[in-house]
């Protein structure tokens, strides 16, 4: 079964916060962390990938980085790294993936890059657990609404909102 208890959600969101803290602060962007968790055949969730803002070159966002890193995993990598996952390819696993992100996935990018909400929809992830909605510092975000419209289950996790915002707004 996938992570469904509040304790599971808080655990993975705390890991996403640790990822967000790795992001180089910027006065014109948020520091966001993301953890992709999958449980295809086991009661024990497995972290498929992680990401944080500006981790990869090109003004990248946390969710896109986690997805890109996951997509680089081959079937052989998955068998070696995560034997509990069985014979799944990455795309099959993404359909069984819960995305933990400290800030609502973006629906618009001022840089012109593809929004994270669109990347999550394209990857066909199962569920998105969000630490806090994106404040209107830079754009009006409709990421959660887009995910819902695409049939992705969205969960707003209560309890870490203040910490998610504090980390997101470092050096603002």
N, C-alpha and C positions, 0 to 999 in steps of 0.2 A: 504494500500500500504506500502511496505517496505521503510525504510529510503533511499531516493535517491538524495536529494539535497546536495549540497556542505556544506551547513550549518549543516545538519543532520550528514554528514560524519565527519565534523570537531568536532562537539559536542561529538560524540561517541569515536573518536580518542583521544580527550582530556581526556575523562574518562579512556581510556586505558592507557594513559600516567600517570594518577594518580595511576593506579594499578601498573605500572612499578616502580614508585617511592617507593612502599612498599617493593620491593624486596631487600633482603640483598645483598649489592654489593660484587662482587667477582672478583679477578684479572684474573680468568680463565673462566669467563662466562658473558653473557650479562644480563642486567636487562630489562625484557620485560613485557608488560602488554597486557591483552586481555579482550575484552568484547563481549559476544554473545548477539545479538539483534534479536528479532523475531517479526513479524507483521502478524500473520496468518489471522485475521478477522477484523482488525481495522486499522485506519489511524494512531494510536498512537503506535509507536514501544515500545516494552517491553524488558527490560534487563533480559535475561534468566539466565545468570551466568557471573561471572568475574573470572579472574585468573592472577597470576603474577609468575615470576620465583622463584623457590625454596619455594613456598607457602606451598606445601605439602611435606612430607618426601620423600627422594630418588632422589635428584638432578633433580627435576621436572621443566618442562617448562610451560610458561604461558598458551599456547593454550591447552595443555594436561590437565592442572589443571582446566581450565574453562569447558572443556568437561566433565571431571570426576565429577565435582561438579554438572553439569547439569544432568548427567545420574543418580545421586542419588535422583533426584526429582521424587516422585511418582505422579500418576494422581491426587491423593487427595491433595498433596502439591501444584500442579499446580493450581487446582481449588481454593484452599484457598489463595494462594499467588498472583495468576494472574487470577482473574475471567474473565478478558477480553479475555484470550486465548481460552476459551471454552473447549470442550471435546477433547483435544489432548493429546497424550502421548509424552514423551520426544523425542522419535525417529522420530515421525512425525514432531515435532517442529524443530528438528535439520535440517530437509530437507528444512525448510523455514527460516533458520537462516543465518544472516550476521555476519561474524567474523571480528572484528576490532582488529588488532594486530599491535603493535608499530614497530615490526621488522619482516621481512619476515620469515614465518614458516620454521623451519629447515628441511633439507632433509637428514641429516646424524647426528648421535650422536656419539661423541668420547667415551661416557660412555657405548655404546652398547644398550641403551634404544631405543625404537621405536621413529622415527622422528615425529614431529608435523604435517608435511604435510601429512604423512600417516594416522595419527589419524583423521585429518579433512576430508580426502577422505573417510575413513571408516565410519565416522559419516554422510557422504553424505550432508555436509553443502552446502548451495546454493551459497554463495558469500564470498570472503575474501577481505577485504579492508586493505591495508598494508601501514604503515607509512613510512618505508624506507627499502631498500634492506639490507640483512645481509652483513656486510663488511667481507672481507676474513681474519679476525683476527685469527680464529681457523680452519675453514673449508671452502671449496667452496660450497656455498649453491645453490641449484636448486629447492627450495621449491615452488616458484611461478610457475615455469615451470611444475612441477609435478601436481599442482592443476589444471592448465589449461588443461593439457593432460587428466585429470580425468573428465573434463567438468564443473569444478567449475569456476565461473566468478571471475576474479582477477582484482581489481582496485588498482592502485598505487595512493595514496592520496597525492597531492602536498600541500606544505605549512608548514608542521611540521617536515620535514626531519631532520633539524639540532637539534631540540629539542629531537626527538626520538633517534638520535645517542648519544647526550649528556647524556641522561638518561641511555641508554643501556650501555655506556662505563664508568659508574661511577667506580672509583678506578682502572682504567686500566692505 
